[in-house]
Amino acid sequence: MTDKPDPTNKTEGIQSTLQKHFGFSELLPGQQSVIQHLLDGHSAAAIFPTGGGKSLCYQLPALLLPGVTLVVSPLIALMKDQIDALRKRGINAHRLDSSLDAAEYKEVMRQLRDGELRLLYVAPERFNNERFRESMRPIRISLFAVDEAHCISEWGHNFRPDYLKLAGFAREFNAERILALTATATPAVLDDICRIFDIAPDHATNTGFYRPNLNIDTTVVTVSERDNALLNALRENPPAAAIVYVTLQKTAEIVARMLAGNGFPARAYHAGLKPEARNPIQEWFMSADNAIVVATIAFGMGVDKANIRAVYHYNLPKSLENYSQEIGRAGRDRQP
């Protein structure tokens, strides 16, 4: 099990854990107050921009608190990326999802019962499984972290009914504190999050959406000029990882072929592809420094790649909230 600094000396514990396990010398804006609220025993909300460091707000406390941190996320890709990264740092984390066979499921539950797990990742739908709920009752849940928490609000553009049940499950399992995280929350959505999860308003940290390293450039073109405008933009910049967002699956295929025909390493990604086709594309993108993915919004949620240098919108996004999330996938390494 991971060594746990004494949480009574919280500032020192936060700093030493940050350095030892995550290799950072200082926290990003907002992280300190969120983590402090949690270690003080309060539930909290974190509204940070995409790439603003939300995941550290539960990963670090998971090492300082007894029991397990249960992370609820709708994004299997995010779970996998984060768990791989945590294990490389020597932190025991697992996920429960449909890709596990019976033996793997049994082993995760054994580690959970024996107190070997620091973090367990599950999808919100997992709570519909009675066997899972029964097995969680005796487990000490120090932190119940809910990612993409805006999905709980009927005022939000991504409302998911399964999210409404989460606050009840947290109470049912005697979760000691809740952390609600999102990059997208209007005032009405944030009010909903705090009300439903019983989070005091002064324990909600909102850092705003401004990211100083992002340069937003808009070019007005006709449909007939669009391909050349994209090609010129790609040629003007050094080869680097990039995402080109389109609206339709068919457009993703056409634009990817056009880019590949012009010498760019580009592939299409959309929900119409089978998992056995999608997964290698995602892995290729994650490992390459100059890969270009032409994608519908099916791509990006949970893609934790720090060195994406550009995000192009070939078609307009559905909303300003979508636009904010999608451009936020660039420059997570805080470089231009």
Buried (B, 14 or more C-beta within 10 A) or exposed (E): EBEBBEBEEBEEBBBBBBEBBBEBEEBBEBBBBBBBBBBEEBBBBBBBBBBBBBBBBBBBBBBBBEBBBBBBBBBBBBBBBBBEBBEEBEBBBBBBBEEBEEEEBEEBBEBBEEEBBBBBBBBBBBBEEEEBBEBBEEBEBBBBBBBBBBBBBEBBBBBBEBBBBBBEBBEEBEBBBBBBBBBBBBEEBBBBBBEBBEBEEEBBBBBEBEBEEBEEEEEEEEEEEBBEBBBEBBEEEEBBBBBBBBBEBEBBBBBBBBBBEEEBBBBBBBEBBEEEEBEEBBEBBBEEEEBBBBBBBBBBBBBBBEEBBBBBBBBEBEEEBBBBBBBBBBBBEEEE
